[in-house]
């Protein structure tokens, strides 16, 4: 599991911090994760037939590059430099990005919005939670500005090889697509950045998985033919599948997922906030399925060029690829409306289907409640759809009184306004009921397919604020 760090610092400061920070490589660390991780590593060592002797990461970079080029169908276009750094240096890099992309004022406003919608508990501090999660879990990154792959010197030797394969894929992506430029469109909202990140991380995870299987002497063709029943049984056990009834198709699909949801829970610190858990796992777990499904459906495009040429614009399109492939899905509410005279806007962003699901359920599910997430088949109309399956756009905005204009507003706490559009009145009714259950202190109203959630507004301003929200474009 890995990540890419956009190297253009001036550009990077315009991107919502949480999503950008999730682009770092993250690695399970026994001190931060559950104790079962050591047992998992031993099982993988046994499967691979070797122990965890010390490895030379820089030698591995040179060794792995040809296999990664082949699996990605992306020949290198220039040299790829690599450097081994300490965890303290990596944490300092994370802290620097947090300071740059999530400065105290922006973090305060974002934290107000997240707490009002139940994404953070009252006692939690956003910047601290981000640094605790990513600082502890970071295992390396690729920086397009320096064209250097950075590896950490304290990563478990068994994990160095897959990390290098993943990060080499990002290096090749950068040589073909110039990632700092490719990501520039992501500054519009966090949900779009998450969708683009799913392409980057899903592609890198797919390539990593294929190279790893090749190193074990396993190919998708051999799995499909059932040629190696012993290896299939070992992999099924490792992936938590039924060894007696697993098919080659089930096994291949399990490998393409990148991470099982239960396994992912084991790899993260126990008290990770559900919103951060969902954001961290989404590009790796759901993005891998999305990219793998595309490459399987389009063998004429082995390097996934179309994914990079026209990336998805929202987490909803990654969760439902037919929406992306049609090219017709246009989530609304791209610009927040004004609140009331005398109030200024502190922060706004789209939650997207991913975080909307967390708000409505308090579950950090990267599949946003849908077991069909990222399937390349249109779901049957007879199936019960997830609560957020009909998400058509949303915007959350934090306002506060403008104290520079006395008398135009009543001084008080900031106001959080969340507006969401849904594909049907039935879906909006279900969302409104879920929101009332999860956010009992907020004012919640629905008109047609639109739901408005208002938190923190003085009583005499609530009606005007909600009425204005129903008129947003």
C-alpha positions, 0 to 999 in steps of 0.5 A: 500500500503506497502513496504519491506526494504531489511535489508542487508545494504552491499547488499542494497548498490549495488542495484540501488537506485530509485527502492529500495526506491520504496519498502517503504510503501507509504501513501497519505498525504493530505498536499502533495496530492490533496485536494480530498484525505480527501473526499475519506477517508470520503467515505471509512469511510462511506462504512466501517460504522465507523469513524476514531477513534484512533487505537492501531497499535501494537494491530492491528498487533496481531489482523490482523496476522491470517487473513493475514496468511490465505489469503496469504496461508503462515503460520508464521514461527516465531515471528513478531515484530512491532514498532511505530516510528515518521515521523522524524525517518522514513525520517531519514531512507529514507535519510540514504538509499539515502546517501548509495545507491544514493551517490552524484557521482552516483546521478550526473551521473544518473541525467545526463542520466535522463535529457538527455532523458527527465526524469527530467527537467533541474532545478530538482535535482534527490536526492532532488526529491526522498527524497521529494517524498518518505520522504513525502509519507512513511508510514511504512516498514518491515526490514528483518534485525531486523525482525521488522515491523515499523509503523508511528505514524502520519498515518491516523487511517483508513489507519493503518489497510491496511498498517499493512495487507500489511506489515505483508504479507512482513514479511511472505514473508521474513520468507518463502523466506529470502528477502534479499537473494531473491533480490540479483539478482536484482543488475544487472539492475534497470528494473529487480529490478522493476519486482521483486518488482512487485512480492513483492508488487503485492502479498502484495497488493493482500493479503491486498485486500482479507483481507479487503474484508473479513472484509467487509463481501465480498468474491470473491464468493459473488461478482461473485454470485451478492449476495450483490447488495448494497455493489456492488453499493457502491464499484463500486462508490468508484472505479469509475465504472458505477454503473448501468452496472457494473458486478461482474467480473468488480468489482472483477477486479477493486479491484485486480488492487489495484489503479485506474490510476486516483485515483493514480494521486490524491494520489501523489503530483501534480508535481511528475516527470513522471518517478518517478510516473511510478516507484512508481506506477508500483509494486502496480498497475501493480504488483497487477494485475500480481499476482492476475492473476497468483493466479486465473490462478493457484489455485494449487499454493495458496501462489504463490510459483512459482512467488518467485521461478522464478520471472520475469526479466523485466517490460516487462514480468510483463506487458505481463505475457505470456512472463514470463510464457513461460520462453523464453523471454530474454531481450538483451543488458545486458552489455554496450559496450565501448565508445571510447578510453579516455572515462570512464563509470560513470553509466549504467542501463536498462530503461526497457519497463516501463521507455522507455515508459516515455522517448518516451511519457513523460507520467508517465503511470505504464501500459506503455501505454497498457490497456492490461498490466498484462493481462493473455491472449495473446493480439490479433494480430488485436489490435493496440499495445502500442509503447513499446510493442515490447521492447526487451532490452535496455541500457543507459550509461553515459560516460565522458572524462578521464582527467587522460590521456591527449590528448586521449579525448577532454575535455567536457561535459559527453556523454549519449548513449542509445541503444535499441533493438526492435522486428521488423523493424516497431517497431524500425521505430516508436520508432526512430520517437518518440525519434526524437520528444521527444529529438530534440537535440540528434542524433538518428539513426536506423539500422534494429531493433536497435535504438541508441540515442546519446546526448552530444558528440562532433560533430567529435566523433558522427559517431564513437560513433553511429557506435560502439553502433550498434556493442554492444552485 
